[in-house]
Amino acid sequence: MTEFVSALAEHAFLRNALLAGLLASIACGVVGSYVSARRITYMAGGIAHSVLGGMGVARYLQVTAGWTWLHPLYGATIAALLAAAIIWQVSLRWRESEDMAIGAIWAIGMAVGVLFIYRTPGYTENLMSYLFGNILMVTPTSLWLMAGLDAVVIVLGLSFYRPLLAISFDEEFARLRGVNVELFSLLLLCITALTVVLLVTVVGLVMVIALLTLPVAAAGRFGRSLWQVMALSSVLAALLTAGGLAVSYAADLPSGATIIVLAGVAYLLVVGAASLAERARRARAGGE
């Protein structure tokens, strides 16, 4: 850890990586709590895997059309929001076809991304960096884009806390109270899409859902309300990304995979400790 702290002072790319992880962690805690409460992890998965299509198209246009301003994160954001809108429309009108639509978006998004990346002339960047994360390659431009997305997610997620909370736990009750369930369902999918774009930079497409849900699942063992779970999971995600970055730097391991392994270990430890505590409580109650 001392070596990592010293390296932070020397290398700008490590500082950028740490800041990227912290930015993503805040959105992860806020939106991941809604995703887990509403049980839409499978929808988030479909959105996540559609992102590669937007990145591939953006990179293709950068090279072939000379659109140097078109950062891959712009393409990822457009693709994620488009996928969110399609999933919302299908779930609203043809709920019985929801799973098929999400599966189609998942597969088509990945396929489009691979095709455009393959057709991009002189494209040398490793596709694996998008699949498994490239946090060490985060640029100052990417950080500014991440900061903007993070601000939008936090403002929307917290400004509409009550209606989003209502639709996450009981749609029918929320509808009876006058909440526009359809509109806020779309809003939730959109901020989930933006959060997915943030997390792709940190851990990649394959492991987005793990970072979106594992810190929340662990924090849920301690938080008594949704806002407490949000705060705890944001802090936990920040610790996991910083810790994963430090371990991966010291051991020369992939950062995204290391972060997810730490998240999995943390979740298992929390579940194990909670189980032991529950057994001890029951034993004391039985002895009394």
N, C-alpha and C positions, 0 to 999 in steps of 0.2 A: 504493500500500500504506500509506503514511503517513497518507493521508486516511482510509482504512478503520480503521486503529488508533485514530485520534483519534475517529472516529465511534463506535467500540465503547465508549469511555469515556462518551460522551454519551447513547447510545440503548440502552435496555434491550432493545428488540426484536431488535437486532443481536446482543447478548450471548446472548439466548435462542436465536437461530438458530444461532450458533456452537456453543453447548453441545449443541443437538439434533443437529447434524452430527457432533460428536465422539462422542456416545452411540451414534448409529447406526453409526458407523465401526467401533467395537469389535465389535459383533455381526456386522457385515458381514464382517469379516476372519475371525472364528471360524467362522461358519456357511457363508459363501461357500466356504471351503476344503473343507468336507465336501461341499457341493453340487457343486463342480467335480470332486472326486475320485470321487464316486459317479455323476457324470453324470446328475443329476436336474434340470437347469436347466429342462426343459420342465414338470416337475411344479411347480417354484417359480413358473413363469409362470402356470400354472392357478390356483394359490393366490393369487397377486398380484391377478389380475383378478377374483377372487371377492370381494375385500375391499370393492369399491365397493357391493355389495349390502348388506353389513353396515352400512356407513356411512350409506347411504340410509335403511335401516329405522330406525337409531338416531336420525337427525335427524328423521325423520317422527314418531316417538314422542315425541321431545323437544317438538315443537311441538303436535301434536294431542292427545296424552295427558297433557301436562304433566310428563313424566318429565325434569325438568331435570338430574337427576343422570346421565342416560345420555349420556355423551360419545361422539362418533362413533368414537373409538379403541376404546371397548368393543365397539361393533358390529363394527368391523373385526377385532378379535381373535377374537370368536366366529365370524365368517364364515370367517376364515382357518383356525382350528382345525377347524371343521366340514369345510371343503374338504379339509384334510390327512387327516382321518379317512376321508372318502369315497374319496379317491385311494388311500390305503393299503389299504382293504378291496377295492377293485376290482383293484389290482395283486396282491393276495394270492390272490384267488379266480378272477379272470377276466383274466389278464394280456394275453390277446389283444384285450380290449376297453379296455385302458388308455388308449390315445390318444384314443378316442372319448369316454371318461368325462372326461378332462382337458379336451378341447375343449368338452364340454357345460358343465362347471363354469365354464370361462373365459367362455363366452357368456352363460349364465344369470345368473351373478354380476353382470356388467356391466349386463345388461338390467334385472334387479331393482333395481339401484342407480339407474339412470336413471328408472325408473318411480316409485319412491318419492320421489326428489328432485323430480320433476315434480309429484307430488301433494301435496307439502308446502306448506301455505298460507303465503304471505308469505315463502317461501324466496328469499333474495336472494344468497346466497353463490355465487360462480362455480364451476360444475362443473369448469372447467379447472384449478382449484387442486388438486383431488383427482387429476386425470389427470397433471398435470405438476409437482406439488409446490407447497407453500405455506410453505416454511421460514421466511420472514420474518413469518408470521402465527402462529408457535408461541407458545402461552400458557404461563404458569407451570404450569397444571394439566396441559397436554399434556406438559410436561417431566417432571413427576413420574410420569406414566403411562409415558413412554418410559424413564425411569430404572428403574422397576420391571420392565418387559419386558426391558430390557438386562441387569439383574441375573439374571433367570431364565434367559435365553439363555446367558449366560457360565457360570453355575454348572452348568447341565446339560451344556453343550458341553464344558467342561473336566473335570467330574467323571466323565463317561463317555467320556473321550478314547479309551481303548484299544478298547472294543467298537465304538465308532463308527468308529474308524480301521479296524478289522478288516472291518466290513461294507462300508465305502466302497471297499476295494480288492479283496476276495476273499470273497464271501458263502459259498461252499462251504467254504473253509478255516475261516472263522469258525464255521460250523455244526459242523464236525468238532471244533473246539476247545471246543465247548459253549456258544457264544454264542447267545443267543435272537435270531436274525436278525430275525424278524417284529416283536418288541417294540422293538428298537432302530431298526428302519426307521421305525416309527411315531413314536418319539421324535425322530428326525432330521427327519421331515416336520413335526412340531409346532414344533420350535425354528426350522425354516425359516419356518414360518407367522408366528411371532412376530417374526422378523427382517424379514420382508416388511412387517409393520405398522409397524415402526420406520422403514424406508426410504421408505414411502409419504409420510410427513410431509416427508421431505427432498427427494426427487426425483419423487414422484408414481408412479402405477400404471404408466404407460407405460414408465418408465425404471428401474424397480426392478431388473430382471434385469441391466441394464448395470452398475449399481453393485455388484450382488452378485457379478458375475463378472470384470469388467475389472481391478480391483485385485488380485484373486487370480491372474488370468492373468499379470499383470506380475510379481507377487511370486514366482510359480512358477519364473521364470527364475533366481532367486537362491537360493531356499530349498531345502535338501537334504532336509528332512523336513517333515511336515505341520504340526508346531507352529511351525517357522520360517516357513512360508508364512503361517500365521495371524497371527503377530506382524508380519511385513513388510507384509502386505496391510492390517492394521488401521491401521498407521502411514501407509501410502500413502493409504488411504481418508480418514483424518483430514486429511492434507495437501491432498487433492483437494477435500474439502468446504470447508475453510477458504479455500483458494485460489479456488475457484469462487465462494464467497460474496463475497470481496474484489473479484474481477473484475466480478461482476455488479452489485455496489453502485457501483463506480466508473464502469462503462459503462452503467448503467441497463438491464441485461439480465435475463431470467428466471434465477433462481438454479439451479433444477434442471437446466435444459438446459445452463447453463454448466458445472456440475459434471461432467455426462456428457461434454461435449466435451473437457474437460481430462483426464478418465479415458481417453477414446479416444486422445487425443494421447499421453498417457503410455504407454499400452500399445503403440502403434505405434512410439514411440521406443525402448522396451525391446526389442521384437522386431527392429527395424532394427539396433540396436546389437549384439544377440546374433548376428544373421546376419552382420554385418561381422566380428565377432570370430571366428566360426567359419570364415569364409573365410580370414581372416588366419592362423588356426592351421593350416588345411589347406595353405596356401601355404608356410608355414614347414616343415611336415612334408614336403612335396614337394621343397623345396629341399635338405633334408638328405639 
